[in-house]
């Protein structure tokens, strides 16, 4: 294969292959327009992968709506190993591929199964995975392959993707290394042009071709053939793709009828199944097997069809195996586009009908239905019903975008009316479940404008609201509340769920519209009739949060306690309760209930890891990090925040939002630069703007940072913003800080107001955390604070809240010093300093040290702790290994491959200076 230029790209691919031979992994996405050379580079990599096993798959348009289709083709050679997978992974993979019947699998668990399977293959021999034309790969497969790409590290796997420049949003590949392919430089473009034209070429013509093609290799080759054929004419040029397509179409129209039929049939079903194409052609034209085979050979000889063996796996040093009937792949997608687009519609429908007739096995039901739909002219309820059945099967396999596509096509074949709109709503919901809000929005816009059915309108509004939540639009809550109000009269269960979705949305929404805020949702929920039967988790959470917002904490506390108790019922984490995990964690923090926060976070995180439910793990990992922060375990919190970011990246979350989520960790450490950067990322340029829970956490963190550094005016400004806005959630966290800062600033009026609000909420909660904060805060305004400081310590010391204990001792010691009770002050300040220093709360430790020095005391010289320099990922791997988990169990828990776990453990052993995992428990930092 001769490649002109592309030295930089070839070197990058060579480097990836070399690193994989050493046991490391790598990935790159090649982006560029049609014909720019992506496929040539992918073929270069496959040809130079000596010693590798090579597995290749190419996207095909006809399978774009069939969930997991490309992944199935890619993994087919390896599925015999699936019994080696952990049971949840094996079950998920088999369900996704229709090999077993089970509830729809989480696509990320399918991704973990693919990662485990491919890593096992690569443990025997380095593996090169090539995915060309990724713009036509079904979204489920694309998400899984992108997930696998992000989890590779030390697996001896190279993954390469070729994707059209503008055909695939960057979301599936977000954060992966990319190479943008531009046109060839003029010298290389001219060399290619000269090589394609026998007998030389006029310089003026050459310059025109180079200018019009912008160095695109395919366009240069095709226009060079036009020169040779005398077809290049003056005049306004067509867009490049259309021009190349026009040349292909002109070539096809001059072919014999049987060859044209073969090409059109192959274009209508571009799976590469030459046997299917042959049989369909013989339905359309009287022709023998030999005549059809000759037509195939004629198309290949004219360089329209490619000589290639299809997808699958092979050794790089062995030729690909060909199917008995050969394959029917076009040399380039533009040829297929020209053939199919240039054929009359009636002829295309005849071809699709012939293909459908040949697809008569149960396993071919989806392709048959799709071809029958393409053969239809106008509404056809029989075909629409067949498509609807295919949608149901796709949902069972977890192929939600395939479900959406089948339902959309069924709707298009339905007459205007309720049935059509119901199918569109189902398609929209499926697209939303698949995480494709823009696709869902397009489907919603296809609904009939005046169907006159309130329930349909309510479901449409609900879907619109959920779309807006995902897209961060300010009409989300308004749409959900409007839907809930309609559903209260037609479907009370759906109404309650929609109200809870609205509360969930208002927790994260940065802005809501008038008449659609938290209080409006709460009033609607409280006015709604109770559902019959025992209230479940969702009912209790709705009642608890609505009461919290619309009434007060005193009335809400018992209901929220009941909800949190229900969330901890036996196996609750495997029920619908998992859907509302965020509202449960928020409820625990609102009640200052540390034990419940930790218990729920641990249980739901374990369940999420076991099920591969990454979105649930996102919330649980953040809750675990927050729990560890409140307990003063900053290193453990850092590990959980790292997991949260890792999982968020794997699910395609916006890193601009997920990465600053550890703002409280930086604040506790006294890191001004990182805290302020994270606050700016969450709050934006307007420090006073309303915001959801992330904004309130950022403001709380800023107040904490300023208090640690003794910047009391800045601390009050940050905390007072939260106080004045009084957000529906997380407004209580900053109350004690506001009192402390206001007292320091002699603003006793503000301090009294904040104390009154804290008292109402803390007494309602009644937890040691709440009562300890309340006693400490009252001490700051009391004439005789000593009993209150002692009361605070009595509540907090047994509770595991080391940071709050240390802060109480610091304030107590400061007061004792001002009363000239130096010896007693030194006792409290020394204890506070030791706790802060042990935690790594540098700013508060320095504040305590300065106060202790002012009493004439000295801080004890602490032996420097040896920092082994473990990364958060290494620390997580090491802790699980120390607890006795095997490499496979660690891999499943952290969504890694076993080989990557082994790689991390080797680095851990080296950094800790040990030789086996038996010593991990004794040498790991606490």
N, C-alpha and C positions, 0 to 999 in steps of 0.2 A: 504494500500500500504506500503510495507516494503522497505525503502531506506537504503542502507548500506553507512555509512559515510555521506558525504555531509552536515555535521553539519554547516559549514560556509555558504554554499549556502542557506540552509534552513533558517538560521537565517536572512540572507539578505532579502529573500522573505517575511518572517514574519514581518520584520521591515517595508518593503514597504506597506504591507497590513495594518499594525497598523497605519502608517502615513496617509494612505488614509481614514481610519475611522475617523481621526481628520480633514479631509478636504483637505489634501495636496496630491500631485501627485508624481509619481515616475516611473522610467523606468529602465529596465536592459536587456542587450543582453547576452544570454547564448551561448557561443561558445564552440565547441568541435567536435571531430570526430564522425562518425557514431557509434551509440550504446553506447556512453559515458555516457548517462543518462540525456540528455537535456529534452526529453519528460517526463521522470519520475519526474523531478523537476517541470516542467510546470503543470503536473497533480497534484503534491503535492500542488502547489499554488492554483489551482482551488478547490481542496478538502478542503482547509483551509480558503477559502474566505467566511466565514460565514457572511451573511448580504449583500453580494455583488451581483450585477448582473454580470454574467460572459458571455463574448462573445468570441468565439474561432474561429479561422480560421487556416487552414494548407495549405501551398503551395503544389501544385501538378504540376508535370512537364508539363502535357498537357496544362495547362493554363498559362504557363510561358510567352507565347507570346501574350496573350490576355489582352490588356490594361485595367486596373482597375477591372479585374475579381475578385481577392481576396478581394479588397476593397468592391466590390458590395456584395459579400457573407457575409462579416463582418457587413456591415451596413444594410443589407436587413431587419432585424427585426425592425429597427428604421426609415425606410424611410417614414413611415406614418406621421412622425413629420416634414417632410421637408418643409411643408408650413409655419412653424415657422421661417425658415431661412430668412435672408435678401435676397431680390430678386436676386442680382448678384450671391450670393453663391448658392441659390436654382437652378438657371439656369445652373450654371457650373456643379453642381452635376448631374442634370437630363441629361445634354448633355453627360457627361462622361459615364453615365450608359445607354445611348441610349434611354432614356425615352422622349427626345424631340430633335428637329432638330434646331441647332444653330451653329454659328462659333465655331471651336475647343476651348475648355476652357483652360485657364492657369492652369497647374496642381497645382500651389500653391493656387489658388482660390478654387480649389477642396479640397485641404488640409485644408483651412480655413473653408470650409463648413463641412468637416468631424469633425474638432475640435469643431465647434459650436454645431453640432448635438450630438456628444458624451458628451460634457459638459452639455448639457441640460438633457440628460439621467442621468448623474452622479449627477445632482442637486437633483434628487429624491432619489437616492440610489447609494452608491459607486459602481464603475464599474471596473471590471478586464478584460483586453483585452489580449488574449493569441494568439500569432502568431507562430506556430511551422513550421519547415521546411521552414524558410524564404528564403533559397537559391533557392526555387522553386516558390516564389511569383513573379508575374509580376513586372517589374521595376516601372511602373507607381504607382501601389499600394504601393510598397515598399517606394518610394519617399514620397508619401502622409503620410504613417504611420510614417516614420522617421520625417517628418515635424511636425506632430501632437505631437510626442514625445518631440521634442525640445521646443514646445510652452506650454507644461503643467507646471503648478505651483501649483495652489490652486483649483483643480478641482475634487478632490476625485477620480482620475483615476490612475490605475496602468497598465502599458503596459509592457508585457514580450515577448521577441523574442527568439526563438531557431534557431540557424543557424550553419550549418556545418563549421568546422574550416577554410577550404580553399576554400569553394564554393562561397562565396559572398565577393566581394571587400569591404573594410571597409568604402568606401565613403558614402553609404547611411546611415550608422550608425555612421559616424565620430563624435566624441565628446560625444557620449552617453555612460553611464556607462556600463561596460562589466564584465562578470564573465567567465574566461577561465576554462573549466572543464578538469581536468587531470584524469588519471586512478585512480582506488581505491587504497588506501594503501594496502600493502600485507595482514595485518590481516583481513581487511574487504573483500578483494578479496577472501581470503581463506574461510571466513565464507560463502560468496555467493556460491562459488564452492561446498563446503561441503553440503550446503542446496539443491543444484541441483542434487547431485549424491546420490542415495539411497545406503545404505550399505557401505559407506566409499570409500576412494580413496587412491591409493598408493602415498606416499610422493614424489617420483621421478616424477610421472605423474603430480601430483599437481604442483610441482615446474616448470615443463615444460610449463604447461598451463598458470600459472601466468606470466612466462617470455615472452611467445609468445603473450599473450593478452595485456600485459602492463597495467593490471588492468581494461580493457574495460569490462563493465558489460555484454553487449550483447554477446561479443565474449566468455566470461567465460561461460555464460549459454549455448550457442550453442556447444562449445567444450565439456562441461560437458555432454551434450546429446550424443556426439560422443563417449565419454568414456563409457557411459551406454550401447550404442549400439555396442561397440567393434570396432568402426570405426577409432579410433585414431591410426595412423601409424607413424613409424619413417620416416625420410627423410627430405629434405630441405623444410622448411615451405613456403607456399604461403603468399603473402601480406595479412594482416588481413581481409580486406573487401572481397577480392576474396575468401579467405578460408571459410568465413561464407557464402558467396553466393554459393560456391560449395556445401556446406552441404544442403542449402535450395533447390538447383537444384536437387540434388540426391533424396531428399525427394519428390519433385514434380513429378519426372519421374516415381516414383513407384505408382502414383495415377491412379484411373480409368480414361478413356478418357474424360468422361463428366466433371469430376472435373477439369482436366487439361484445358479443353476448357473454363470453367468458370473463372479459374484463369488467363489464358492468355487474355481473353476478358476484365476482370477487370484491368489487367495490361496495356492494350492498351488504356483504357479510365479511368484513375484513378480519376474521379470526385466523385466517391462514389455513382453513380446513379445505384443502383442494378436493377431497372426496365429496364433501357436501356441495361444493361449487359444481363439480362434474355432474352429480346427480340432478341438481337443479337446472343446469343448462340442458340436460337431456329431456327434462320436462318441458322446456321452452322450445327446443328445436330437435328435430329428428337427427340424431348424430350418434355414431358408434363411439365406444370408448377410445379407439385409436384416433378418431377424428378430433375428439375433445382434447386428447393428450397432445396431438399435433398443434392444436390451437394454443395450448399452454406453451409449448416450445416456441411457437412463433412470437408470442408475447414476450417470452424471456429473451429470445434472440434480438428483438427490437429494443431491449433494455427497458421494458415497461414493468414486467414482473421480475423480481429478484430471485436469484438462486440462493435460498437460505433455509436453514433447518428449523426455524421457529424458536420458541422459548424453551427454557429448561436448563438443566445443569450438565456440564461436561468438564472433562479435564482439559486444561489449556493446551496440552500437547497432543490431543486427539481430535479428529474431525467431529463436527456435530452429526448426530444421527438424524436421518430424515424419516418422516412418517411414510408409510407405504404409498400413499397417494401423493406424496410431495407436499409442497406448501404453495399458497397463493398470496404472497406478500408483494405489494408494490415496491418498486425501487425507491420511491419517495412519496410522502403523503400528498404532495401537490398533484401527482399523477392520479391518485385515487380521487382527489377532489375534482379534478378536471373531468375524469370519466363519469363520475356520478352526477356532478352538477350539470354536465353538458347533455345528459340523456333526457328525453321527454318524460314528463311525470307519469304518463300512462305506462311507459315501458318500465320505469322504476317500480311501479306498483305490481306489474306482472312478475318482475324478478323477485320481489319480496314475497309474493304469494307462493311462488315455486319453492323458495327457500323454506318458508313456513311448512309447506307440505312434506318436506323431507326431514323436518325436525320432529319426529314422532315419538321419541323416547321420553319417559317422565323426567329424566334429568335435564332434558332440553326445553322444558316448559317455558322458561323465561325468554329464551331466544325465539321460540316459536311465537309466543304472544307478541313479542316486539315486532317481529316480521309481519304478523297478521295486522297489527296496528298500522305499520307503514304501508301495507297493501290496501288499507281501508280508504274509502272515498266518502267522507261525511260521517254522521253519527252511526254507531254500530254497537248496540248494547251487549251483544254476545261477546264481542272482542273486548269491550270495556270491562265486562264481568271477569273475563279471563285475566286481564291485566290487574284487576283488583285482587284476584286470588294470588297472583304473583307477588303483589305488594305485601299481602299477609305473610307469605313465606319469607320474603326478604326481611320483614320485621322480626320474625322468629330467629333468623340467623344474625341479627344485629346489623343488617344492612339498611340503615335508616334512609340514606340518600337514595338507594335503589328503590325503597318503598315509596319515597316521594316522587321519583321519576315515573314509576308504574301508575301511581294514582293520578299524577298530572296528565299522563297520556290517556288514562281512562276517562278523566274529566273532559279532555279534548274530543273524545269520541262520544260524549254524552250530550243529549239535547239540553238547551237552557232550562234550568230549573233546580229544584232542591237537590236531586241526586248529584248533579254536576258540582254544585257548591259544596256538598258534603265531602265529595272526593277531593276537591281543592283544599278544603280545611284540613283533611287528613294528610294531604301532601305537605301542607305548610307545617303542621305539627311534627311530621317526620323529619323535615329539613331542620327544624329548630332543635329537635332531639339530637340530630347529627352535628349540631354546632355550626350550621350554615345560615346565619340570620339574613344575609342578603338574598339568598335563594328563597328563603321563607317569605321574605317581603315581596318578591316578585310574584310568588304564587298567590299571596293574599290580594294583590292588586288585580288578579284575574277574576275575582268574585263578581257575581252579578250585583249591580249597584242597588237594585230595589227588589229584594226577594221577599220583604215584608214579614220575615219570621224573626221575632225577638231573640229566640234561643240561638239561631245561626249568627245573628248580629253580635250577641254576647260572646260567643266563641271566637268570632273574628276579632273583636276588641281585645279579648284576653291574649290571643296570639300576637296581636300588634303590640300589646304591652310587654310581652316577654321578649319580642324582637327588640323593642326599644331598650329594655334592660341590658341586653347583650351589646347593643350598639351605643350605650351611654347617653341616650336621648332624654330630654326632660319631660316628655309626654308619657313615659312608662307608667308611672303611678296613676296618672289620670285615666289612661286606658284600662288598666287593671281594675281600678275602682269602679269605673263605668260598667265594665263587664260584670263585676260582682253584683252591682245593684240590679241589673237585669236578671241575672241567674238566681237571685234570691226568690223570685217568683216562679221559676221554672225548674231549677235544679239546685236545691239548697246545699248539697254536698259539694258540688262544683263551686258554688258561691263562696263557701267557707275556705276552700283551697285557694281560690283566687284572691280572697282577702289576705290570706297568709302570704301569698306570693307578693301582694302589694306591700305588706309590712317588710318582707324580705328585701324588696326593691328599695323601699324608703331608707333602709339601713345603709345602703351603699350609694344612694343617689346623691349627687352633688347639688341638685336643685330640683324642686318640684313646682308645679304650676298652682296658682291660687285655686282654692277649693278642692285640691287633691293632695293635701299634705298628710302627715302622720296622724294629726288629730281627726281629719275627715275619715280616714280609714278606720281609726279606732272607734269613732262614734257609730259608723255603719256596722262594724262587727258587734258592738255591744247591743245595738238595736235589733240585730238579726235574731230570729227565733232559734232556740237551741235545737240541735239535731237529736233525733231519738236515739236511745241506747246509751251505753257507757261512753263518756268522752275519751277519745284517744289522744295520742301525743299531739297531733295537729290541732285538735280542738282546744286542748289545754294551753298550748303555746299561743294560739290566736287569742283566747280569752285573757291570758296573762299579759301578753304584750299590749293588747288593746287597753286593758285596765291601767297598765303602767303609763301609757301615753295620755289617756283621756281622764283618768281619775288621779291616782297617786300611788306611790310605792307601797304604802301601808295596805291598800286594798289589793294590789297586784301580787305582793310577796307570797301569800299562801298558794295562789293559783300557779305562779311560776315554780314554786317548790314542788307542787304536784306534777307539773309538766316534766321537771328535771328528774323526779322519781320515776315517772313513766319511761323516760329515755334510758334509765338504767335497769329496766325490767329485763328478765331473762331473754336474751337474743334479740333485744329491741334494735340493736344495731344492724340486724339483717332484715328489718322491716321498713315500712315507709317512714319511720322515724329518722332514718339516715338522710332522707331528703331535706329535713329541716334542721340539720346539725348546726348551721350557723346561728339560727335563732336560739337554739338551746345553749350554745356557748355564750352568746351575748347575755342571755338570761342569768347564767351563773355569775358572770362578771357584774351585772347590775345588782345582784344580791350579795356581792362580795363573798361568794361561796367558793373558796379555794379548793376544798376537797372535791366538790362535785365537778368543778371545772377540770381538775386533773383526772378524776375517774372517768368522766365522759370522753375526754380527749384521748386517753389511753385505749379505752375500749373501741371507740370508733376508728381510731388510727389502725389498730390491729385488724379490725374487720375490713377496712379499706385496703390494707396491704394484701390480705388474704384473697379478696375478690378482685384485685386489680382496679379498684374504683378510685382513680386518681383525683377526680374532682372532690370526692369526699375526703380524700387524704390531704388535699390542699387545706381545707378548713381545719381538719384535725391536727395537722402539723403546725399550723399557725397557733392553734389553741395550746398545743403542747409547749411551744416556744414561750408563749405568754405566761403559761403556768410556771414554767421554770424561771422566768424573769421575776415573777412575784415571789418566788421562793429564794431568789438570790443566786441561782445556779446559772451564771451568765454563759459559761462555756457550753453547758447542755442546751441552753436556749439558742446559742449560735448554731449548734448542730441542727436543731429543729428548724430554725429559720433557713438554713442552707437547704434542708430537705424541701421546705415550702417553695423556695425559689426553683429548685431542681424540678419538682413536680409541676410547678406553674409553667416552666419552660417546656416541659414535655407535653403539656396540654395546649400549648400555643398561646398562653396568656401574654399580655403586653408587659415586657420586662420593665417598662417605665413605671408601671404601677406596682408590680410584684416585688421588684428589688428594693425599693425604699421602705418596704413593710417592716423591716427590722429597726425602725427609727428608735423605738424604746430601748433596744439593746445599746445603741450608740449613746443615747442620753445617759443611761446608767453608767456607762464607762467614762462619761465626761468628755467624749470626743466631739468637740465643737464643730469641726469641719464636716464630718460625716452626718452628724445630727441635723445641722442646718441645711445641708444639701438634700437630705431625705425629706425634711419638712417642706422645703421649697417644691420638691417633686410632688408631694401630696396636696399641699395647700394652694400652690400656684402663686401668682403675683399679687393677689388680693388677700392680705392676711385676715380680713374680716368676713370673707365669703362663707356662706353656709356650706355644709358638706356632710358626707356620710361618716361612718365609723372610722374609716382610715384617716380622714381629716381631723376628727376629734382626737384620735390616738396621737397624731402628729403634734397637735397643740399641747396635749398632756405631756408628751415627751419633751417639747421645747420648754415648758414650765419647769419640768424636772431638771433639765440641763442647766437652766439659768439659776435655779436654787442651789445646785451643786457648786456652781462657780460664784455664788454670792451676788448674782446680778438680780437683785430683788425687784426692781422696777420692771425689768424685762420679763421676769417670771410672772409678775402680776398681770402684765398686759396679755401674755399668752393664755393664762388661766381664766382671766376675766372675759376674754372673747367667748370661751366655752360657756361660762356662767351666764352671760347676757343672752346668748343664743338659746341656752337650755335645750340642747338637742334631745330627740326622743330616746337616744341611747348613748351611753358612754359619757354623759354629762357629769356623772358623779365622781369619776376618777380624779378630776382636777380640783375638787372642792377643798380638800385638805391642803393642797398646795397653794390655792388662792388665799386661804386664811393665813398660812404661814407668811406668804409674800406680803399680804396687805398689812399684817401686824408689823413686819419689818419696816414698811413704808409709812407707819403711823396712820394708816387708813382704816380705822376701827369700824367705821360704818360698813364698808365693803366686807370686812372680816366677819362682822355680826350677821350680815345677810347670808353670806356663804355658809356660816356655821348653822344657821337656822335650817337651810335646805339640807345640809349634811345630816343634821340631827333627825329630821323627818325620815330620811331614807335609811340611815343606819339603824335606827330603832326598829323600823319595819323589817329590816333584814335580820337583825339579832345575831349575826355570826360573829365569832371572835375578831375577824378582820374588821368588820364594820364598827363594832363597839370599841375596838382598840384605836382605830383612827379617830372616832368621835371623842374619846377621852383625851387623846393627845391634842386634838384641835381645841377642845374646850380649855385645856391647860394654858394655851397661848393667850387666852383672853381672861383667865381667872385671876382673882386677887391672890389666892393661895393655890398655885398650880401643882404643888408636890403630890398630893393624893391622886390627882388626875394622871400625872405621869406614871405613878406606880400602878394605877388601874390599867393604863394603856399597856404597860409591860406585862401585867398579869394576863391580859387577853391575848396579846400578840406572841409572847415568848413560846407558849406551847404549840402555836399554830403552824410553825414552819415558815413564817413570813420574815425571814432574816433581814431583808432590806428595811421593812417597817420597824422591826425591833431596833435596828441600828439607828434609824432616823429618830425614833423616840429617845434613845439614849443620847444622841447628839443634842437634840433640843433641851432635854433635861439637863445635860451637862453644861450647856451654854447658860441656862437659867441659874444653875448652882454657882457658876463662876461669877455671874453678875452679882450674886448675893454674897460673894467672897467666901463661899464654902468650898475652898479649893480642893481639899482632899477628896470630898465626895464627888466634886466635879471631875477630878482626874479619873476616878473609878468609872464613871459613866462614859467619859470621852475616850478613855483608853479602850474600853470594850467596843465603843462605836467604831473607833479607828481600826481595830483589829478585824471587825466584821466587814467593814467596807473594803479594807485592803485584801482580805481573803476572797471577797466576791470579785474584785477587780473594778470596783466603783471608784475610779481614781479621783474624780472631782470631790465627791463627798469625803473620801479618805483624807484628802488634803485639807478640806475645811475642818475636819475633826482634829487633824494634826496641829493646825494653827491654833485652835481653841485650847488644845491640850498644852501646847507650848506656853500659851498665855497664863496658864495656871502654874507654870514652873515645872510641869511634868515633861517627860520625854517619851517619845514613841519607841517601843522596843525595836531593836534591830532584828528584822526578820531575815532568816536565811533565804537567799534567793532561790526561788523555785525553779527547778530545771524545766524548761519548756521544750518538749520533744519536737515541737514544730509540726504536729499533725494537722493536716487540713481537716475541715469539718467532715468531708466524706470519709477520710481515713479514720477519724475518730468514731464515726458511726459504725463503720465496718468492725473496728477493733472492739467496741463495746458489745456488739452482738456476738462476736467470736468469744469474748470473755465470758458471756452468759451461756456458752455451750452450743451456739447455733452452728450448723454446718455451712460450708460455702454455698451450697445450693439454697439453703434456707435464708441465708443473708442476701443472696442474689434476688430471691423472690420478694423479700421484705423491702429491699431498696431499689427494685426495678433495674437491676444490673444483670450482667452475665456472670457465671461462676468464675470464668477466667479473669474478668475484671476484679472480682472480689479477691482472687488469689494474688493478683498484681498489687492491689492496695495492701493486703496483709504482708506481703514481702517488704513493702516500703515501711510499714508500721514496725515490723520486726527490726529492720535496720535502724530506724530512728530511735527505737526504745532500747536497742542493744540486747535483744533477746533472740533465742533461737527457735522457740515454739510457742503455740498459742496457750499452752498450759500456764505460762507466766504472765499472761496479759492482765489477769485480775489484780495481781499484786503490784504491777508497775504502771498501770494506767493512771493518769492524773484523776483526782476526784471530780 
